Amino acid sequence: MKITSAHFKIIENLLPVQRGNVKISNLQVLNAILYVAEQGCKWRGLPKKFGNWHSIYTRANRWAKNGVLDRVFAALQENDFINIQVDHVSLDSTAVKVHPDGTGAFKKNGEQSIGKSRAGWTTKIHMVAAGAQTAVTFSLSPGNAGDAPEGRKLLKTLENQGWKGTHVIMDKAYEGDETQQLVLELEMVPVVPPKSNRLTKWEYDKELYKKRNEVERLFRRLKGFRRIFSRFDKLDVVFMFFIHFALITDALISVNRP
């Protein structure tokens, strides 16, 4: 996989302007980040063809802490390059194991989204998806955090988006009254099966519910990047940087695009 000049032109003006005597272009940096994201290697493991690994790491780290790719992702959504068809969305989470290199962040950096679950130290990625290739929004939580509370935080970000009547497809982890009430308050339609121990069960659109696999397929695409399949990063902002990078890259290089 490679980011070409044609791909780069789409986001070139959304990236920080290079100033001074800079030997490594932003396009070179993006392809170096792509190599690290795909291979899961350390920055110092970058092949020499990409240039000085420390210069690339420094620029990527600066972009991560300044939220550069967060803004690129939002801009692509606003420009309809990342096209969100809002007749239904899916809400779900996936757990990512944390590599020993990803633990031990300094306390001055604040709490990080790493928690101990039955699988060991993990981070959860919570996501609202509008298709198997289209993320609407996502967030991180410790691996031992509940799905429903974090899911509600994400759903609240959809307020005032003009998505009245949109179906929200969720599995049984989100079938609680509080989550369903929030969806209704957002003037959206919950599509979620009741748990077997529910005294009063409800009907739901079983055919539409089958589309919940879209968010699972999107997670599968993301985990094709080894830096997302396993968390090597101590800081949430850096791990989120790689997730944004993967989503942007997947949109740019999608095989379904002409």
Salt bridges, closest charged atoms under 4 A:
ASP70 OD1 - HIS244 ND1 3.69
ASP87 OD1 - HIS88 ND1 3.10
ASP92 OD2 - ARG212 NH1 3.06
ASP101 OD2 - LYS42 NZ 3.90
ASP101 OD2 - HIS99 ND1 3.66
ASP147 OD1 - LYS124 NZ 2.83
GLU150 OE2 - LYS153 NZ 3.37
ASP171 OD2 - ARG212 NH1 3.61
GLU175 OE1 - ARG198 NE 3.00
ASP177 OD1 - ARG198 NH2 2.94
GLU178 OE2 - ARG152 NE 3.54
GLU187 OE2 - LYS164 NZ 3.77
GLU207 OE2 - LYS210 NZ 2.97
GLU214 OE1 - HIS88 NE2 2.97
GLU216 OE2 - ARG212 NH2 3.02
ASP233 OD1 - ARG227 NH2 2.65
ASP236 OD1 - ARG231 NH2 2.90
ASP250 OD1 - ARG221 NH2 2.86
